[in-house]
């Protein structure tokens, strides 16, 4: 029997999921197969509707080596494991003459910990553990969540938090889960043989396809202790998110509350001298944090340096003392000790990293109304880390609807540690970029309208003319509006103002309900509008007449006082580059491309993307950002935008009336 060709396999898979083959999907599958075969790396831009999951799953399964697929969102992980992979494997197993196994793997804290569930959790103020089920009032939300978790533990096969529906609060979950640092380890834990996290790892070791998330991929790369099984192929979906997710994993933080928690957890496990030393150091650090002003620290102030040295040295002493003493009077001492060690080691590691003062790290103070002050440290860039850890010894495919910014892949490639496309060398992995397009006819389905007549946005300034424009656009569209704002404050002000101006169009606001409820309510009523921040709404998928106007209040450049972004921009300028274009404009283009991508989600969708910022039409960088967006028909004519919206609204209303009459007749 001859080996099936890639077109045969792709056709079988597409038929199995009830889809139709698209030229872009075929091109993508061929490009992925080529990259896997020659061990090179590939960036694939695949527009909405391309069917990119099959475009990479089919060639990966055909190759036969283990593949890891990493996604940014839970929704895509579930789609792969619950829909795409089962159907694809069913369709291909006869042609492949094998049935590939697949599994999902997440970080340890995503799984229910049986030790915590049955033995209780360490309590900061007490010697041993306490029964969280007894401590929580059964009538409280926390108590109800915990009782549900205890019942669910007897039913679940996975122990995966995301399989629990409806979900529970973060506070409740924290009482029945552990981080990797807090885990006793399967060999030391009485429940090791039944551990959900360990079983997930074992399933992953036996699987040909392992689906995970960007964060676990970053941990696997950064920490040097492999959590993912060995693999020859890595596919990163939603790859536009990878750099920010890796940066998040590589970011350290110290707060007074965190340090005090470490003191409480360690106090009963070490001698009085070691405990007092850490307590004194914590008090000194807390005093400084109360005085700290937000902003970047290009050099560590002397008083902060002394406080961090005291904290680091005291933490090191406590770590040694915890390892050298035992106290059998402490209930389940191993669990209490492990949690204390995890807390103190984190304090030690972050303090030492700040004190080391690497030129590749950025340090800053941050102050939150709710959480207080924190000291943070993040890598200036993760490109070197990704080049060294991600692209070595395996073929890597990165795909997203937005990888080609300003007309080429080089901006995203540089952020990933890759040289310009077409270059290669000892330290530069070989790669190429492929744009397979989209099945949608963007110039016919959508309009990009830039409100050139509006005044230039000022930072945090009142924009009454923008609110007037937004009101008129929503009225012309008959509601049906997704409003993407550059800050939560801007979204709140716009929602408050427009609720009084146009009460006939309900305005939903991010934060007032869960994301799922907001999207459900937005999709259900065409008159409804949904406002939120642009960063949150990158994953909103509402095809059809409920979303026919996507509004962006202004180009979402990073704030000038953003410590990490400004440091990255300065580093590019110091190296002779254009820091604004490399950092700020690229950041804005990526967000706007994701935002504009919310408009056309199906072949029948029509609508307008309205940018209420004249700079997209007038500034020199405007062309770069526009080239990063779908190629909608472009106009700055406000009357044309309103007429188009009114016509689209009228057509949608006629369709809705016809559908209602048809349903009534049947």
C-alpha positions as CSV (number, residue, x, y, z in Angstrom):
1,X,0.0,0.0,0.0
2,X,1.5,3.3,-1.0
3,X,1.9,6.2,1.4
4,X,-1.1,8.6,1.1
5,X,-0.3,12.0,-0.3
6,X,-0.8,15.2,1.7
7,X,-3.7,16.3,-0.6
8,X,-5.5,13.0,0.1
9,X,-5.0,13.3,3.9
10,X,-6.1,17.0,3.9
11,X,-9.2,16.2,1.8
12,X,-10.2,13.3,4.2
13,X,-9.7,15.6,7.3
14,X,-11.7,18.5,5.8
15,X,-14.5,16.2,4.8
16,X,-14.6,14.7,8.3
17,X,-15.1,18.1,9.9
18,X,-17.8,19.1,7.4
19,X,-15.7,21.8,5.8
20,X,-14.5,22.7,2.3
21,X,-10.9,22.9,1.1
22,X,-9.6,26.4,0.6
23,X,-6.5,27.3,-1.4
24,X,-5.0,29.0,1.6
25,X,-5.4,25.9,3.7
26,X,-3.7,23.8,1.1
27,X,-0.8,26.2,0.7
28,X,-0.4,26.3,4.5
29,X,-0.4,22.5,4.8
30,X,2.2,22.2,2.0
31,X,4.4,24.8,3.6
32,X,4.2,23.2,7.1
33,X,5.0,19.8,5.6
34,X,8.1,21.3,3.8
35,X,9.3,23.0,7.0
36,X,8.9,19.8,9.1
37,X,10.7,17.7,6.4
38,X,13.7,19.9,6.1
39,X,13.9,20.9,9.8
40,X,13.5,24.6,9.2
41,X,11.2,27.2,10.7
42,X,8.0,28.8,9.3
43,X,5.9,31.8,10.1
44,X,2.4,31.4,8.5
45,X,-0.1,34.2,8.4
46,X,-3.5,32.6,7.9
47,X,-6.6,34.8,7.9
48,X,-9.8,34.1,9.7
49,X,-11.7,31.3,8.0
50,X,-8.6,29.6,6.5
51,X,-9.0,26.5,8.7
52,X,-5.5,26.8,10.0
53,X,-5.7,24.1,12.7
54,X,-6.2,21.4,10.0
55,X,-3.5,23.2,7.9
56,X,-1.0,22.3,10.5
57,X,-2.4,19.2,12.2
58,X,-2.6,17.1,9.0
59,X,1.0,17.5,7.9
60,X,2.2,17.1,11.5
61,X,0.3,13.8,11.9
62,X,1.5,12.6,8.5
63,X,5.1,13.2,9.5
64,X,4.7,10.8,12.5
65,X,7.1,12.4,15.0
66,X,5.7,13.8,18.3
67,X,4.4,17.3,17.9
68,X,3.6,19.9,20.6
69,X,0.9,22.4,19.8
70,X,0.9,25.5,22.0
71,X,-2.0,28.0,22.0
72,X,-2.6,31.2,23.9
73,X,-6.3,30.7,24.8
74,X,-8.3,28.0,26.5
75,X,-10.9,28.2,23.8
76,X,-8.5,27.1,21.1
77,X,-7.0,24.3,23.3
78,X,-10.5,22.9,23.9
79,X,-11.4,23.2,20.2
80,X,-8.3,21.2,19.3
81,X,-8.7,18.5,21.8
82,X,-12.5,18.2,21.8
83,X,-13.3,18.7,18.1
84,X,-10.4,19.1,15.6
85,X,-8.1,16.3,16.8
86,X,-10.8,13.6,17.4
87,X,-12.3,14.2,14.0
88,X,-9.0,14.4,12.2
89,X,-7.6,11.2,13.8
90,X,-10.9,9.4,13.0
91,X,-10.6,10.5,9.4
92,X,-6.9,9.7,8.9
93,X,-6.2,6.6,10.9
94,X,-7.0,4.2,8.0
95,X,-4.9,6.2,5.6
96,X,-2.0,6.5,8.1
97,X,-2.4,2.9,9.2
98,X,-2.1,4.0,12.8
99,X,-4.3,5.9,15.3
100,X,-2.3,8.8,16.7
101,X,-3.0,9.5,20.4
102,X,-3.4,13.1,21.6
103,X,-3.4,14.7,25.1
104,X,-3.7,18.1,26.7
105,X,-1.1,19.2,29.3
106,X,-1.2,22.3,31.5
107,X,0.7,23.7,34.5
108,X,0.3,21.8,37.8
109,X,-1.9,24.5,39.4
110,X,-4.6,23.8,36.8
111,X,-5.3,20.3,38.3
112,X,-7.0,19.4,41.5
113,X,-4.5,18.4,44.2
114,X,-5.8,15.3,46.1
115,X,-3.4,16.0,49.0
116,X,-4.8,19.5,49.5
117,X,-8.4,18.2,49.1
118,X,-8.1,15.4,51.7
119,X,-5.4,16.6,54.1
120,X,-6.2,20.3,54.1
121,X,-4.1,23.3,53.2
122,X,-1.3,25.0,55.2
123,X,-2.5,28.0,57.1
124,X,-0.1,30.9,57.5
125,X,-1.0,31.6,61.2
126,X,-1.1,28.1,62.5
127,X,1.4,25.2,62.9
128,X,-0.2,22.8,60.6
129,X,-3.0,22.4,58.1
130,X,-6.7,23.3,58.4
131,X,-9.7,21.8,56.8
132,X,-10.9,24.5,54.4
133,X,-14.3,22.7,54.0
134,X,-14.9,23.1,57.8
135,X,-13.5,26.7,57.9
136,X,-15.7,28.1,55.1
137,X,-19.4,28.8,56.0
138,X,-21.5,26.4,53.9
139,X,-23.8,29.2,53.0
140,X,-21.1,31.5,51.7
141,X,-20.0,31.5,48.0
142,X,-16.6,30.1,49.0
143,X,-18.2,27.4,51.1
144,X,-20.5,26.4,48.2
145,X,-17.6,26.4,45.8
146,X,-15.5,24.1,48.0
147,X,-18.4,21.7,48.6
148,X,-18.9,21.5,44.8
149,X,-15.2,20.8,44.4
150,X,-15.3,18.0,46.9
151,X,-18.2,16.4,45.1
152,X,-16.6,16.9,41.7
153,X,-13.4,15.3,42.9
154,X,-15.2,11.9,43.1
155,X,-16.5,12.2,39.5
156,X,-13.8,13.8,37.5
157,X,-11.3,11.8,35.5
158,X,-9.0,14.7,34.6
159,X,-9.0,16.9,37.7
160,X,-8.6,19.8,35.2
161,X,-10.2,23.0,36.4
162,X,-11.5,23.8,33.0
163,X,-13.6,20.6,33.0
164,X,-15.6,21.9,36.0
165,X,-18.8,23.7,34.8
166,X,-19.9,26.1,36.1
167,X,-16.5,27.2,37.3
168,X,-15.4,28.3,40.8
169,X,-13.7,31.4,42.1
170,X,-9.9,31.7,42.1
171,X,-10.0,31.8,45.9
172,X,-11.8,28.5,46.1
173,X,-9.5,26.8,43.5
174,X,-6.4,28.1,45.3
175,X,-7.4,26.0,48.3
176,X,-7.4,22.7,46.4
177,X,-4.5,23.2,44.0
178,X,-0.7,23.7,44.3
179,X,2.0,25.3,42.3
180,X,4.9,23.2,41.0
181,X,7.1,24.6,43.8
182,X,4.5,23.6,46.5
183,X,4.0,20.1,45.2
184,X,5.4,17.3,47.4
185,X,6.3,15.2,44.4
186,X,4.6,12.0,43.3
187,X,7.1,9.7,45.3
188,X,6.6,11.6,48.6
189,X,2.9,12.3,48.4
190,X,0.4,9.7,49.7
191,X,-1.8,10.5,46.7
192,X,1.0,10.4,44.1
193,X,-0.4,7.3,42.4
194,X,-3.7,9.0,41.8
195,X,-2.4,12.5,41.1
196,X,-4.3,14.2,38.3
197,X,-1.3,16.3,37.2
198,X,1.0,13.3,37.1
199,X,-1.6,11.3,35.1
200,X,-1.8,14.2,32.6
201,X,2.0,14.1,32.2
202,X,2.0,10.3,31.7
203,X,-0.7,10.7,29.0
204,X,1.4,13.4,27.3
205,X,4.5,11.1,27.3
206,X,2.5,8.5,25.3
207,X,0.8,10.9,22.9
208,X,1.8,11.8,19.4
209,X,0.2,15.2,19.7
210,X,0.4,17.2,23.0
211,X,-1.7,20.3,23.2
212,X,-0.4,22.9,25.8
213,X,-0.4,26.6,26.4
214,X,2.2,29.4,25.7
215,X,2.9,29.7,29.5
216,X,3.9,26.1,29.9
217,X,6.0,26.3,26.8
218,X,7.8,29.3,28.2
219,X,8.3,27.5,31.6
220,X,9.7,24.5,29.7
221,X,12.1,26.7,27.8
222,X,13.2,29.1,30.6
223,X,13.5,26.9,33.7
224,X,15.6,24.2,32.2
225,X,13.6,21.4,33.9
226,X,11.6,19.9,31.1
227,X,7.8,19.7,31.7
228,X,6.9,18.8,28.1
229,X,7.9,15.5,26.6
230,X,10.7,15.4,24.0
231,X,9.3,16.5,20.6
232,X,10.6,17.0,17.1
233,X,8.0,19.5,15.9
234,X,6.6,22.5,17.7
235,X,3.6,24.4,16.4
236,X,2.7,27.7,18.0
237,X,-0.8,28.9,17.3
238,X,-2.0,32.4,18.2
239,X,1.7,33.2,17.8
240,X,1.1,36.9,18.0
241,X,0.7,36.4,21.8
242,X,3.9,34.4,22.4
243,X,6.3,37.2,23.2
244,X,4.0,38.7,25.8
245,X,3.2,35.3,27.4
246,X,6.9,34.4,27.6
247,X,7.7,37.9,29.0
248,X,5.0,37.3,31.7
249,X,6.5,34.0,32.7
250,X,10.0,35.6,32.9
251,X,8.8,38.5,35.0
252,X,9.5,38.5,38.8
253,X,7.6,40.5,41.4
254,X,8.0,41.4,45.1
255,X,5.2,42.9,47.3
256,X,5.1,43.6,51.0
257,X,2.2,41.2,51.3
258,X,4.0,38.4,49.5
259,X,7.1,38.9,51.7
260,X,5.0,38.9,54.9
261,X,3.3,35.8,53.8
262,X,6.7,34.1,53.4
263,X,7.6,35.2,56.9
264,X,4.4,33.7,58.4
265,X,4.8,30.4,56.6
266,X,8.4,30.0,57.6
267,X,8.2,31.2,61.2
268,X,7.1,28.0,62.8
269,X,9.6,25.9,60.9
270,X,12.9,27.6,61.7
271,X,14.8,28.8,64.8
272,X,13.9,32.1,66.3
273,X,17.0,33.9,65.1
274,X,16.4,33.0,61.4
275,X,12.7,33.9,61.7
276,X,13.5,37.3,63.4
277,X,16.1,38.1,60.7
278,X,13.5,37.6,57.9
279,X,10.9,39.5,59.8
280,X,13.2,42.5,60.3
281,X,14.2,42.4,56.6
282,X,10.5,42.2,55.6
283,X,9.6,45.3,57.7
284,X,12.4,47.3,56.2
285,X,11.3,46.3,52.7
286,X,7.7,47.2,53.5
287,X,8.6,50.7,54.8
288,X,10.4,51.4,51.5
289,X,7.6,50.2,49.4
290,X,5.2,52.6,51.1
291,X,7.4,55.5,50.1
292,X,8.2,54.3,46.6
293,X,7.1,56.3,43.6
294,X,6.0,54.4,40.5
295,X,8.4,54.3,37.6
296,X,11.5,52.6,36.2
297,X,14.6,52.2,38.2
298,X,17.6,52.5,35.9
299,X,19.8,52.2,38.9
300,X,18.8,50.6,42.2
301,X,18.6,53.3,45.0
302,X,21.0,52.7,47.8
303,X,18.3,52.3,50.5
304,X,16.4,49.8,48.3
305,X,19.7,47.9,47.6
306,X,20.3,47.5,51.3
307,X,16.7,46.4,51.9
308,X,17.0,43.8,49.2
309,X,20.3,42.5,50.4
310,X,18.9,42.1,53.9
311,X,15.9,40.3,52.4
312,X,18.0,38.0,50.1
313,X,20.4,37.1,52.9
314,X,17.6,36.5,55.5
315,X,15.7,34.3,52.9
316,X,18.8,32.3,52.2
317,X,19.3,31.7,56.0
318,X,15.7,30.6,56.3
319,X,15.9,28.3,53.3
320,X,18.9,26.6,54.9
321,X,17.2,26.5,58.3
322,X,14.0,24.9,56.9
323,X,16.1,22.2,55.3
324,X,18.0,21.5,58.6
325,X,15.2,21.2,61.1
326,X,12.2,18.9,61.6
327,X,9.2,19.4,63.8
328,X,7.0,16.4,64.2
329,X,4.4,18.5,66.1
330,X,3.5,20.2,62.8
331,X,0.6,18.4,61.1
332,X,1.7,17.1,57.7
333,X,5.0,18.8,58.0
334,X,6.2,18.0,54.5
335,X,3.3,20.0,52.9
336,X,3.7,22.9,55.3
337,X,7.5,22.9,54.7
338,X,7.1,22.8,51.0
339,X,4.7,25.7,50.9
340,X,7.0,27.8,53.1
341,X,10.0,26.9,51.0
342,X,8.2,27.9,47.8
343,X,7.3,31.3,49.3
344,X,10.8,32.1,50.7
345,X,12.6,30.9,47.6
346,X,10.5,33.2,45.4
347,X,11.5,36.2,47.6
348,X,15.1,35.2,47.6
349,X,15.2,34.6,43.8
350,X,13.6,37.9,42.9
351,X,15.6,40.0,45.4
352,X,18.8,38.4,44.0
353,X,17.9,39.0,40.4
354,X,17.2,42.7,41.1
355,X,20.5,43.0,43.0
356,X,22.4,41.4,40.1
357,X,21.5,44.4,38.0
358,X,21.7,42.7,34.6
359,X,21.7,45.2,31.7
360,X,19.2,42.9,30.1
361,X,16.6,43.3,32.8
362,X,14.2,46.2,33.5
363,X,13.2,47.0,37.1
364,X,10.3,49.3,38.1
365,X,7.9,50.2,40.9
366,X,4.2,49.8,40.2
367,X,1.3,50.9,42.4
368,X,-2.2,49.5,42.2
369,X,-5.2,50.9,44.0
370,X,-6.3,47.4,45.0
371,X,-3.0,45.5,45.4
372,X,-0.7,48.2,46.6
373,X,2.9,48.7,45.6
374,X,5.1,46.1,43.9
375,X,8.7,45.9,42.7
376,X,8.9,44.2,39.3
377,X,11.7,42.9,37.1
378,X,11.3,41.7,33.5
379,X,13.7,40.9,30.6
380,X,14.4,43.8,28.2
381,X,13.7,41.4,25.4
382,X,12.9,37.7,25.2
383,X,14.2,37.4,21.6
384,X,17.6,35.9,22.6
385,X,15.9,33.5,25.0
386,X,13.5,32.3,22.3
387,X,16.2,32.0,19.7
388,X,18.3,29.9,22.0
389,X,15.6,27.8,23.6
390,X,12.7,27.6,21.2
391,X,14.4,27.2,17.8
392,X,17.1,24.7,18.6
393,X,16.8,21.0,17.8
394,X,13.3,21.0,16.4
395,X,11.2,22.5,13.6
396,X,9.0,25.3,14.7
397,X,5.9,26.6,12.9
398,X,4.3,29.8,14.2
399,X,0.9,30.8,12.9
400,X,-1.7,33.5,13.5
401,X,-4.0,35.8,11.6
402,X,-1.6,38.7,12.4
403,X,2.1,38.0,11.9
404,X,2.7,40.2,8.9
405,X,3.0,43.8,10.2
406,X,3.7,46.7,7.8
407,X,3.8,44.4,4.9
408,X,6.4,41.8,6.0
409,X,7.2,39.3,8.8
410,X,10.5,40.9,9.9
411,X,9.1,42.8,12.8
412,X,7.5,39.8,14.4
413,X,10.5,37.7,13.4
414,X,12.9,40.1,15.2
415,X,10.8,39.8,18.4
416,X,11.2,36.0,18.3
417,X,15.0,36.2,17.9
418,X,15.1,35.6,14.2
419,X,17.1,37.6,11.7
420,X,15.6,39.2,8.6
421,X,13.8,36.8,6.3
422,X,16.2,35.0,4.0
423,X,19.3,35.5,6.2
424,X,20.9,32.6,8.1
425,X,24.1,32.0,10.0
426,X,25.5,30.2,12.9
427,X,23.3,32.0,15.4
428,X,20.4,32.8,13.1
429,X,17.9,30.0,12.4
430,X,16.7,29.5,8.9
431,X,13.1,30.6,8.4
432,X,10.6,31.9,5.9
433,X,7.2,33.6,6.1
434,X,4.2,32.6,4.1
435,X,0.9,34.6,3.9
436,X,-1.8,32.3,2.7
437,X,-4.4,35.0,2.7
438,X,-8.1,34.7,3.7
439,X,-11.2,33.2,2.1
440,X,-13.0,36.5,2.7
441,X,-13.2,39.3,0.2
442,X,-12.2,42.1,2.5
443,X,-12.6,45.0,0.1
444,X,-16.2,44.0,-0.7
445,X,-17.1,42.9,2.9
446,X,-15.7,45.7,5.0
447,X,-14.8,49.4,5.1
448,X,-11.9,51.0,7.0
449,X,-13.1,54.5,8.0
450,X,-10.7,56.9,9.6
451,X,-12.3,60.0,11.2
452,X,-9.7,62.4,9.8
453,X,-11.8,65.5,10.9
454,X,-11.5,64.7,14.6
455,X,-9.1,66.6,16.8
456,X,-5.8,64.9,17.6
457,X,-6.2,62.7,20.7
458,X,-4.5,64.0,23.8
459,X,-3.3,61.7,26.6
460,X,-6.2,61.2,29.0
461,X,-7.9,64.3,27.7
462,X,-11.7,64.8,27.1
463,X,-12.7,64.0,23.6
464,X,-16.2,65.4,23.2
465,X,-15.9,65.3,19.4
466,X,-15.0,61.6,19.5
467,X,-18.0,60.9,21.6
468,X,-20.3,62.8,19.2
469,X,-18.8,60.8,16.3
470,X,-19.2,57.5,18.1
471,X,-22.9,58.3,18.9
472,X,-23.7,59.1,15.3
473,X,-21.9,55.9,14.1
474,X,-23.9,53.7,16.5
475,X,-27.1,55.3,15.5
476,X,-26.3,54.7,11.8
477,X,-25.4,51.1,12.5
478,X,-28.6,50.5,14.6
479,X,-26.4,49.3,17.5
480,X,-24.4,46.2,16.5
481,X,-21.2,47.8,17.8
482,X,-18.0,46.4,19.4
483,X,-16.2,49.4,20.9
484,X,-12.5,48.8,21.5
485,X,-10.8,51.4,23.8
486,X,-7.2,52.2,24.6
487,X,-7.9,52.2,28.3
488,X,-10.5,50.9,30.7
489,X,-11.1,54.5,31.9
490,X,-11.9,55.5,28.3
491,X,-14.3,52.6,27.9
492,X,-16.1,53.4,31.1
493,X,-16.5,57.1,30.3
494,X,-17.8,56.3,26.8
495,X,-20.3,53.8,28.2
496,X,-21.5,56.2,30.8
497,X,-21.9,59.1,28.3
498,X,-23.6,57.0,25.6
499,X,-26.0,55.3,27.9
500,X,-27.5,58.7,28.6
501,X,-27.3,59.9,25.0
502,X,-28.8,56.8,23.2
503,X,-30.6,54.7,25.8
504,X,-32.4,52.8,23.0
505,X,-29.1,51.0,22.4
506,X,-28.0,48.9,25.4
507,X,-24.3,49.3,26.2
508,X,-22.5,46.4,27.8
509,X,-19.2,47.1,29.6
510,X,-16.3,44.9,30.2
511,X,-16.0,44.0,33.9
512,X,-19.7,44.3,34.7
513,X,-20.3,40.6,33.8
514,X,-18.2,37.6,32.9
515,X,-16.7,37.6,29.4
516,X,-18.9,34.7,28.4
517,X,-22.1,36.4,29.5
518,X,-21.1,39.6,27.8
519,X,-20.4,37.9,24.5
520,X,-23.6,35.9,24.8
521,X,-25.8,38.9,25.4
522,X,-24.0,41.0,22.7
523,X,-24.6,38.2,20.1
524,X,-28.3,37.8,21.2
525,X,-29.5,41.3,20.6
526,X,-28.4,43.2,17.4
527,X,-29.3,46.6,19.1
528,X,-26.7,45.9,21.8
529,X,-23.2,47.4,21.9
530,X,-20.2,46.0,23.8
531,X,-17.4,48.3,25.1
532,X,-14.1,47.2,26.5
533,X,-10.3,47.4,26.2
534,X,-8.7,46.5,22.9
535,X,-6.3,44.0,24.6
536,X,-9.2,41.9,26.0
537,X,-11.3,41.7,22.9
538,X,-8.7,40.1,20.7
539,X,-10.5,36.7,20.9
540,X,-14.1,37.9,20.5
541,X,-15.8,35.8,17.7
542,X,-19.3,37.1,16.9
543,X,-20.1,36.4,13.3
544,X,-23.4,37.7,11.8
545,X,-25.4,40.9,12.2
546,X,-24.7,41.6,15.9
547,X,-21.3,43.0,15.1
548,X,-21.3,45.2,12.0
549,X,-19.3,48.1,13.4
550,X,-16.0,47.8,15.2
551,X,-14.8,51.1,16.7
552,X,-11.3,51.9,18.0
553,X,-11.1,55.2,19.9
554,X,-7.4,55.8,19.1
555,X,-4.2,54.1,18.0
556,X,-3.2,52.0,21.0
557,X,0.4,53.0,21.5
558,X,2.0,52.0,24.8
559,X,1.8,54.7,27.4
560,X,5.0,56.8,27.4
561,X,5.5,56.0,31.1
562,X,5.3,52.2,30.5
563,X,8.6,51.1,32.0
564,X,9.2,48.0,29.9
565,X,8.1,49.4,26.6
566,X,10.0,52.6,27.0
567,X,13.1,50.7,28.0
568,X,12.8,48.5,24.9
569,X,12.3,51.5,22.7
570,X,15.4,53.2,24.1
571,X,17.5,50.0,23.7
572,X,16.6,50.0,20.0
573,X,17.5,53.7,19.6
574,X,20.8,53.2,21.4
575,X,21.6,50.4,18.9
576,X,21.0,52.8,16.0
577,X,17.5,51.7,15.2
578,X,14.1,53.4,15.1
579,X,12.7,52.6,18.6
580,X,9.3,54.1,18.0
581,X,8.7,52.0,14.9
582,X,10.3,48.8,16.2
583,X,8.4,48.9,19.6
584,X,5.5,51.4,19.8
585,X,4.2,51.2,16.2
586,X,4.6,47.4,16.0
587,X,2.7,47.1,19.3
588,X,-0.1,49.3,18.0
589,X,-0.3,47.6,14.6
590,X,-0.6,44.2,16.2
591,X,-3.4,45.2,18.5
592,X,-5.3,47.1,15.8
593,X,-4.9,44.1,13.4
594,X,-6.4,41.9,16.0
595,X,-9.2,44.4,16.7
596,X,-10.0,44.9,13.1
597,X,-10.2,41.1,12.6
598,X,-13.3,41.0,14.8
599,X,-15.4,42.5,12.0
600,X,-15.5,39.8,9.3
601,X,-15.8,36.3,10.8
602,X,-17.9,34.7,8.1
603,X,-18.4,35.0,4.4
604,X,-21.7,36.8,4.8
605,X,-20.5,39.4,7.2
606,X,-20.5,43.1,6.2
607,X,-19.5,46.1,8.2
608,X,-17.2,49.0,9.0
609,X,-14.1,49.4,11.1
610,X,-14.0,53.0,12.4
611,X,-10.8,54.4,13.8
612,X,-11.5,57.7,15.6
613,X,-7.9,58.9,15.5
614,X,-6.9,61.2,12.6
615,X,-3.2,60.1,12.9
616,X,-3.9,56.9,11.0
617,X,-4.6,59.1,8.0
618,X,-2.2,61.9,8.6
619,X,0.9,60.6,10.4
620,X,3.9,59.0,8.6
621,X,3.5,55.8,10.5
622,X,-0.1,55.5,9.5
623,X,0.8,53.7,6.3
624,X,2.7,51.0,8.3
625,X,-0.3,50.4,10.6
626,X,-2.8,50.4,7.7
627,X,-0.7,47.8,5.8
628,X,-1.0,45.6,8.9
629,X,-4.8,45.6,8.8
630,X,-7.1,43.5,6.5
631,X,-7.3,45.3,3.1
632,X,-10.8,46.8,3.6
633,X,-12.0,49.5,1.3
634,X,-10.6,52.7,2.8
635,X,-12.3,56.1,3.3
636,X,-12.1,59.2,5.4
637,X,-15.5,60.4,4.3
638,X,-17.8,60.5,7.3
639,X,-21.0,60.6,5.2
640,X,-19.9,57.6,3.2
641,X,-19.3,55.7,6.4
642,X,-22.7,56.5,7.8
643,X,-24.6,55.7,4.6
644,X,-22.8,52.4,4.4
645,X,-23.7,51.5,8.0
646,X,-27.3,52.5,7.5
647,X,-27.5,50.4,4.4
648,X,-25.9,47.4,6.1
649,X,-28.3,47.8,9.1
650,X,-31.3,48.0,6.8
651,X,-30.3,44.8,5.0
652,X,-29.8,43.1,8.3
653,X,-33.2,44.2,9.5
654,X,-34.8,42.9,6.3
655,X,-33.1,39.5,6.8
656,X,-34.2,39.4,10.5
657,X,-37.8,40.1,9.6
658,X,-37.8,37.5,6.8
659,X,-36.3,34.9,9.2
660,X,-38.9,35.7,11.9
661,X,-41.8,35.4,9.3
662,X,-40.4,32.2,8.0
663,X,-40.1,30.8,11.5
664,X,-43.6,31.9,12.4
665,X,-45.0,30.3,9.2
666,X,-43.4,27.0,9.9
